[in-house]
């Protein structure tokens, strides 16, 4: 991702936020639908090594900071899920296959989406039929944090400088995590996992990214 120009990346901020692209010309502004799921990846640094330990970049941490600094903070703030993927080791290759494959995961995702759609239909909320589009009072209603979960969100907002956008997106992800478990209430554990996908310093991370969850 950092190989693209900063201007090109920042041009994605609006569609990621609103689901629309506005093309401005001298006499008109035209809106096009652009609700997408963005999946992106980036190496730790220019040489691809980064980090610490054997094979690490010899110019770290400056190389890491310069390379990942090409991606702006406001752009990263619009990414719902940020996951660091460590290098695969020989021990990893020797492990047995995971108990849950792609088909099983896809079935859980489909079931979670159905929960979201039924929830919105029952409330007559057609605009926010899935969690990725939930906002305002509807988001507060479907999340309804209890005291421990709300305390964790408040602490994260203060200690990690969580933006209003980051707060909203973390709540959406927490609601989705709960839906993947069957659609029960959003608890502290769900909030903690959602916050884990929003690193305090995204420009210093080494992530693979997915937005529009």
N, C-alpha and C positions, 0 to 999 in steps of 0.2 A: 503493500500500500504506500509506503513512503516514496516509492519511485514515481508516483504521480505528483504533479505540481500541487502546491498548496492551494492555488486558486481553483483547480479542478476538484479537489477534495471538498473545499469549503462550499462549492456550488451545490453539493449534495445536502447541505444542512437544511435547506428549506423543504425539499421533498421528504427527507427523513422525519421532519417535524410535522408537516401538514399533509403529506400525501399528495401534494400537487406541485407542478412546475409552472411558473409564470414566465411567459416569454414577453418581454417588453419591447415594443417598437415605437416609432415616433407618434403614431396616431392610435395605437391600440395596445391593450394588455390581454393576452390570451392565456387561459388556464387549461392545463392538461392534467388528467389523473396520473399520478405517479406513486401509488402506494406499493412499495416493493419490500422485499426482504434482502437486506444487504449482508453479504458474507465476505469478509476480507481477512487477510493475513499479513503479517510483517515479521521479518527477521529481527533478532535483537539489535543488530547493527549492520553496517554496509557489507562487511565480510561474511556475515551470517553466523559468526561464532558468539561474540558477546559473552556476558555472564562471567563466571569465575570457574577456576579449576582447569583441568586438562583441555587443551585446545581453545582456551578462551582468547578473545581478541586482545592483542597486545596494546591497543590504544584505548582500552576501557579505563574509566567510564566515559571519557569524553566522546569517543566514537558512538557509544550507545545514545548518549544525550543528544548529540548532533543529528544522528539519523532519525531517531524517534521524535525529535523536535520538529520535524517536517510536518507532523500531523498536529493540527491545532487542538487546544483544549475544548473549545466549543464544539468541534466536530466529534471528538471523543465522548463528550457529554451526551450525545445523541445515540450512542451505541448502548444497547440494552445489556448485552452479555459480553464480557471480556474474560478470556480464559488463557492462562499461560500454559504453553505446551512444551514440556522439557524434552530434550533429545531422547530418542529411543535407544535403550541399551540392549546388550546381549541378553540380560536377564529378562527384559520385557519380551523379547522375541521368543523366549522359551516358555512363557506363561501359557496356560490353556486358554482357549477362546472364551470371551466373556459370556456370562450366563444369559444376558439379554442381548439379542442381536438387533439388526436394523428393523426387521419386521415387527418384533415385539415393541420396540421403541415407537415405531410409527403408529401402532395400534393404541398405545397409551396417549400419544399426542392427539390422535383423532378423537379418542374418548374425552380428553380434556377440552378440546374445542367444542364438542357437542354439549358438554356441561355448560360452557360459557354461553353458547347460543340459546340453550333452553332457559338459562337464568335470565338473559336479557329479554327473551320473548315473553316470559312470565310476568316481567315487570313493565312490558311495553316500551322497552328501551332499545329501539332499532339502531340508533346511531352508534352505540357502543357494544355491538353484539359479541365482540371478542375483546379480550383484555388489552390487547395492543392499542385499541381505540378508546378505551374507557378514560373518562376525564371528569373533573369537577365533582358534583354531588354523587353522580353514579359511581365513580371510583371509590369515593369515601364509603358509600353504602355497601359495595361488594367486598371491600377489604375489612372495614370495621375493626381496627386493631384493638386488642385488649391492652391493659396497662403495661405488662412486660414488653410486648412488641412495640408499643408506642414509645416507651422509654428507650429502647434500643435504637429506634429510628431517630429520635431526638438527639441522643448521644452521638450517633454517626454524623448527623447534620452539623453538629458543633465541632467535633474533633477532626472530621475529614473534609470540612468545608463543602458539604453536599449542597448542590444548587437546588433551586425549586424544581428544575427539570429533572435532575437526578433523583430527587425525592419521589416525584410522580412515577418515573420509570422504574424505580426500585419497588414501589408498591405494586405496579402492574406485574412485575416479575414474581414478586412474592405471592400474589394471587394465583398466578399461573402454576407456580410450584405446588401450591395447595391443591389446585385442580388436577394436577398430574397424580396426586395421591388420592383422588376421589372426590374432591370438591368441598371438603370440610372448611372450617374457619381458618383464617390466616393466623398462624401462631408465631411466636418469637423465633422458632427454628426456621420457619420459612423466610422471615425477614432477614435473619442472619445469612442465609444462603444467597438471597438476592443481593445483599450488600457486598458479599464476597465477589460478586461479578462486577463491582464498580470500584476499582482500585483507587486509593487515595491520590496516587500520582501516576496517571495513565501514561504520561510521556516518558516514564522511566521503566515501564513494564515491557514484557516481551510477548505480546499477546497474539492469539488468533481471535477474530472478532466476528460477532453476529449481531445484526440490528433488526428491529421490526418483529420481535418475537411475539 
